[in-house]
Amino acid sequence: MHLYKRTQDHDNLDLEKNIKLCKAGNRKAQKALYDFYSPILFGICRRYLKNTADAEDVFIHGMFKIFDNIHKYKGDGSFEGWMKRIMVNESLMHIRKHKKLNLTVEWSQVNDSQDPVILDQLAEEDIKDIIMELPEGYRTVFNLYVIEGYKHREIGEMLGISINTSKSQLILAKKKMREFIKKKDLDEKASYNERYK
Amino acid sequence: MKRHLIMKDINKIFEETPDNKLWNSIENKLEQRKSAKKIKLYRIASLAAMFVALIAAISYFNLIINDHNPHLFASNEGFSSYVLEDLSNDQEGLFNMASFDEIRKAYNDQFGPKIPIQMAGNYVAQDGEISIDIYIKDYTYYLEFSYAEFPTFVLDHKEDQTLYFASKHYNLTLNLEQNGLKLIDSNFLPEYQNFTFNRLKSI
């Protein structure tokens, strides 16, 4: 059963029909939905959780929650956005449950250099490496603020931390990324020099 | 060559197809959930059925326990046991008709009409114009006028001293008096209302 094929054009998807079938518990429709969205949703879990087994666990729980609660989706807003929110929340729950966050640095202790982190000049793999190399707390706040687009106030509520802690985590994350980029540039220069000596 | 990206494409960088076994795990969880939902449904249905049965049982026993109305139990106080009469045969071994007649007469006397037998006889109205004849036939009293074209009345019922006669279209109510009968109501002879019909004594 091919309800739709993965394409760039979402208008071509018979998403409405698929959601209706999923609400009725149709297994084939669920599989079709899974096949289409699982790379995006699993990517979210991978972005929050470094450990693959943890990411898989959260992904399974998240997908189950999506299918179990799909009747609650009333068509307001993007369906993909609704699913993504579930995955993000599941990931955060997992992180909080396993107390992986160590968010104690306060705003006052951090100096922001205001230098932008120029990620768009990096290769895909480098961006992935940089983000995954960040400590859990930095990465979580970076993901929520930069990628998900939450405000510091919302992040504070979600993670049970103060707004200043959220801000400081983000600054430290950026700082760490700058260091990473700098180190990478130095490594590349050294490698170049070595090669053309 | 390095490919340049913008921030919103980060999601794409992380896109990764999960292992196939993950779908199996999700499917198992969904199946378990489905079964759990079914069990829950059955449990609710059985609880509802039990509740209904309990209410029915309570209502039934409540009815039995609280219902001590003695009038609900019928009794036949007038019941008497049957008595079988012996019908003896005659000397020739045949059915004894004499014995049977005796028994029938005894029963007629006992269970025949309760209206006094002396009511039968001839009566004449006080104006001497018409007369009536009351006779008994097959345990029923009949009333006939002296005119052949007048209808014959049959005793319908009796209340104390009042006799209610009726024909197909008429009625006639008479009261038993010292010397005869008094017509107290009739749609057949309204002009004879309150007339006394004196009994003629046989010579």
Interface residues (C-beta under 8 A of the other chain):
Chain A: G25 R27 Q30 K31 Y34 S38 P39 I40 F42 G43 I44 R46 R47 E56 F59 I60 M63 F64 F67 D68 L119 D120 Q121 L122 A123 E124 I127 K128 I131 V146 I147
Chain B: K2 R3 H4 L5 I6 M7 I10 N11 K12 I13 F14 E15 E16 T17 P18 D19 L22 W23 S25 I26 E27 K29 L30 R33 K34
